[in-house]
């Protein structure tokens, strides 16, 4: 989601027909606002690193409820369409409430596993397993021990993943591994779970939600960056 009528940067990941990052050339980018005809964007798409390119949409271009970007490049297997929608007043209020909660959690209090980065974002590889058995489960450790007033006994854990359009992709139950003191929770993802992540790059968001006796606390939110694999494993 984006803020209506506010300039912002859009990230685009581009791979050629054999899965190699596209790093050269001049992409053609066109914008459709609220299903109107496509027109050239004010700014060009610029290469950043590996497959990542970015473009800044102006405030005028972002003055719509929804837009579609059409990206064309001679090395792309097919035209790439990227869509996004402006946040509503309700979603803006909800995001503000979540941010107010998660701003209370600092990197000094939360430690994480390799797939979960220190800034709270997650990096996953499509079709990979993230299991406790191979020490790859997604986990969060709260050294301040203040989740649910310091006691996660009987609490349930849920990881919810949505794409950047807000479409639900996956909800996965987790476990409380340490209820008091230095609290810890974990969520395992199987290859069947990560197979559902079909968009390359930073195209998903997640929420780590704890629930206890009907009370809910969103403890961590962040982005998920996915690396796609070229072939379904056999």
C-alpha positions as CSV (number, residue, x, y, z in Angstrom):
1,X,0.0,0.0,0.0
2,X,1.0,3.6,-0.5
3,X,-0.1,7.0,0.7
4,X,-2.4,8.6,-1.8
5,X,-0.9,11.7,-3.6
6,X,2.5,11.1,-1.9
7,X,5.7,10.5,-4.0
8,X,7.2,7.1,-3.2
9,X,9.7,4.6,-4.5
10,X,8.6,1.3,-6.2
11,X,10.9,-1.7,-6.3
12,X,11.0,-3.9,-9.4
13,X,12.8,-7.2,-9.6
14,X,13.7,-8.3,-13.2
15,X,15.0,-11.7,-14.4
16,X,15.6,-12.9,-17.9
17,X,14.3,-16.1,-19.5
18,X,16.9,-18.3,-17.8
19,X,16.5,-16.7,-14.4
20,X,19.6,-14.4,-14.5
21,X,19.2,-10.9,-13.1
22,X,18.7,-8.1,-15.7
23,X,21.3,-5.5,-14.9
24,X,21.6,-3.4,-18.2
25,X,19.3,-1.9,-20.8
26,X,16.6,0.7,-20.7
27,X,13.2,-0.5,-19.5
28,X,10.0,1.1,-20.7
29,X,7.7,1.9,-17.9
30,X,4.0,3.0,-18.2
31,X,1.5,3.9,-15.5
32,X,-2.3,3.3,-15.4
33,X,-4.2,5.2,-12.7
34,X,-7.6,3.9,-11.6
35,X,-7.8,1.7,-14.8
36,X,-7.2,4.6,-17.1
37,X,-5.0,4.3,-20.2
38,X,-1.4,3.6,-19.7
39,X,1.0,6.6,-20.1
40,X,4.7,7.1,-19.7
41,X,6.0,7.7,-16.2
42,X,7.8,11.0,-15.3
43,X,10.9,9.2,-14.0
44,X,12.8,6.3,-15.4
45,X,13.5,2.9,-13.9
46,X,17.0,2.8,-12.5
47,X,19.2,-0.2,-11.8
48,X,20.2,-0.6,-8.1
49,X,21.9,-4.0,-7.6
50,X,21.5,-7.5,-9.1
51,X,17.9,-7.9,-10.1
52,X,16.7,-4.8,-8.2
53,X,15.5,-1.7,-10.1
54,X,13.6,1.3,-8.6
55,X,11.4,4.1,-9.9
56,X,10.1,7.1,-8.0
57,X,6.4,7.9,-8.7
58,X,5.6,11.5,-8.3
59,X,2.8,12.9,-6.0
60,X,0.7,13.5,-9.1
61,X,1.2,10.0,-10.4
62,X,0.3,8.6,-6.9
63,X,-2.9,10.7,-6.7
64,X,-5.2,7.7,-7.4
65,X,-6.9,4.9,-5.5
66,X,-5.0,2.2,-7.4
67,X,-2.4,2.0,-10.1
68,X,-0.7,-0.5,-12.4
69,X,2.9,-0.2,-13.6
70,X,3.7,-1.9,-16.9
71,X,7.4,-2.7,-17.3
72,X,8.9,-3.8,-20.6
73,X,12.4,-4.8,-21.3
74,X,13.9,-6.7,-24.2
75,X,15.3,-9.4,-21.9
76,X,12.1,-10.0,-19.9
77,X,10.3,-13.2,-20.8
78,X,7.0,-11.3,-20.6
79,X,5.7,-7.8,-19.8
80,X,5.8,-7.2,-16.0
81,X,2.7,-5.7,-14.3
82,X,3.0,-4.3,-10.8
83,X,-0.1,-3.1,-9.0
84,X,-0.7,-1.3,-5.7
85,X,-3.5,0.4,-4.0
86,X,-3.7,3.5,-1.7
87,X,-4.3,2.9,2.0
88,X,-7.8,3.7,3.2
89,X,-8.4,5.8,6.3
90,X,-9.2,2.5,8.2
91,X,-6.0,0.8,7.1
92,X,-4.0,3.9,7.9
93,X,-5.4,3.9,11.4
94,X,-4.8,0.2,11.9
95,X,-1.2,0.6,10.7
96,X,-0.6,3.5,13.0
97,X,-1.9,1.4,16.0
98,X,0.4,-1.5,15.0
99,X,3.4,0.9,14.6
100,X,2.7,2.4,18.0
101,X,2.9,-1.1,19.5
102,X,5.9,-2.3,17.6
103,X,7.8,0.9,18.1
104,X,8.0,-0.1,21.7
105,X,10.1,-3.1,20.7
106,X,13.7,-2.3,20.0
107,X,16.5,-4.3,18.5
108,X,18.1,-4.4,21.9
109,X,15.2,-6.5,23.2
110,X,14.5,-8.8,20.3
111,X,16.9,-11.4,19.0
112,X,16.1,-13.5,15.9
113,X,17.2,-16.4,13.7
114,X,19.1,-16.2,10.4
115,X,16.0,-15.9,8.2
116,X,14.6,-13.2,10.5
117,X,16.9,-10.2,10.2
118,X,17.7,-7.8,13.1
119,X,15.4,-5.1,11.6
120,X,12.5,-7.6,11.9
121,X,12.3,-8.3,8.1
122,X,12.4,-11.9,6.9
123,X,14.3,-13.4,3.9
124,X,13.0,-16.7,2.5
125,X,13.8,-18.9,-0.4
126,X,10.8,-20.4,-2.2
127,X,10.4,-24.2,-1.6
128,X,12.8,-24.2,1.3
129,X,11.9,-25.7,4.7
130,X,12.3,-23.6,7.8
131,X,12.1,-26.2,10.6
132,X,13.3,-26.5,14.1
133,X,14.8,-29.9,13.3
134,X,17.4,-28.2,11.1
135,X,17.7,-25.1,13.3
136,X,16.0,-22.9,10.6
137,X,12.6,-22.2,12.3
138,X,11.6,-18.6,12.3
139,X,12.1,-17.4,15.9
140,X,11.9,-14.3,18.0
141,X,13.4,-13.9,21.4
142,X,12.2,-11.1,23.7
143,X,15.0,-10.4,26.2
144,X,12.9,-7.8,28.1
145,X,10.3,-10.5,28.8
146,X,7.3,-8.1,28.7
147,X,5.0,-9.9,26.2
148,X,1.6,-10.4,27.9
149,X,2.9,-8.9,31.1
150,X,5.8,-11.3,31.2
151,X,3.9,-14.6,30.9
152,X,3.2,-16.5,27.6
153,X,1.8,-19.6,29.4
154,X,-1.3,-20.8,27.4
155,X,-0.7,-18.1,24.7
156,X,-1.0,-19.1,21.0
157,X,1.2,-17.9,18.2
158,X,0.2,-17.1,14.6
159,X,2.2,-15.8,11.7
160,X,0.1,-14.2,9.0
161,X,1.6,-13.4,5.6
162,X,-0.1,-11.1,3.0
163,X,1.1,-9.8,-0.3
164,X,1.5,-6.0,-0.9
165,X,-2.1,-5.8,-2.1
166,X,-3.3,-7.1,1.2
167,X,-4.3,-10.5,-0.1
168,X,-3.9,-13.3,2.5
169,X,-1.3,-15.8,1.5
170,X,-0.7,-17.9,4.6
171,X,-1.5,-18.1,8.3
172,X,0.7,-20.5,10.2
173,X,0.5,-21.5,13.9
174,X,3.6,-21.3,15.9
175,X,4.7,-22.3,19.4
176,X,5.8,-20.6,22.6
177,X,9.3,-22.0,23.3
178,X,9.9,-20.0,26.5
179,X,7.0,-18.5,28.3
180,X,8.6,-16.4,31.0
181,X,11.9,-14.6,31.6
182,X,13.6,-14.3,28.2
183,X,10.5,-15.1,26.2
184,X,10.7,-16.9,22.9
185,X,8.4,-18.0,20.1
186,X,8.9,-19.9,16.9
187,X,7.1,-20.7,13.6
188,X,8.0,-23.5,11.2
189,X,7.5,-23.2,7.5
190,X,7.4,-26.2,5.2
191,X,8.4,-26.3,1.6
192,X,4.6,-26.5,0.8
193,X,4.2,-23.2,2.7
194,X,7.0,-21.4,1.0
195,X,5.8,-22.7,-2.4
196,X,2.9,-20.2,-2.0
197,X,5.3,-17.3,-2.1
198,X,5.4,-16.8,-5.9
199,X,6.5,-13.2,-6.1
200,X,10.2,-12.3,-6.3
201,X,11.6,-9.6,-4.0
202,X,10.1,-7.6,-1.2
203,X,6.5,-8.4,-2.1
204,X,5.0,-9.6,1.2
205,X,4.3,-8.4,4.7
206,X,3.9,-10.4,7.9
207,X,2.4,-10.0,11.4
208,X,3.4,-12.1,14.4
209,X,0.3,-12.2,16.6
210,X,0.1,-13.6,20.2
211,X,-3.3,-14.4,21.7
212,X,-4.1,-15.3,25.3
213,X,-7.6,-15.6,26.9
214,X,-9.1,-13.7,24.0
215,X,-6.7,-10.8,24.2
216,X,-4.5,-10.1,21.2
217,X,-1.0,-8.5,21.0
218,X,0.8,-7.9,17.7
219,X,4.4,-8.2,18.7
220,X,6.3,-7.9,15.4
221,X,5.5,-6.8,11.9
222,X,7.8,-6.5,8.9
223,X,8.5,-7.2,5.2
224,X,9.3,-10.5,3.6
225,X,11.8,-10.7,0.7
226,X,11.5,-13.9,-1.4
227,X,14.1,-15.5,-3.6
228,X,12.3,-17.6,-6.3
229,X,13.8,-20.8,-7.5
230,X,13.8,-21.8,-11.2
231,X,12.4,-25.3,-10.7
232,X,9.9,-27.1,-8.4
233,X,11.9,-29.6,-6.4
234,X,11.3,-33.3,-7.1
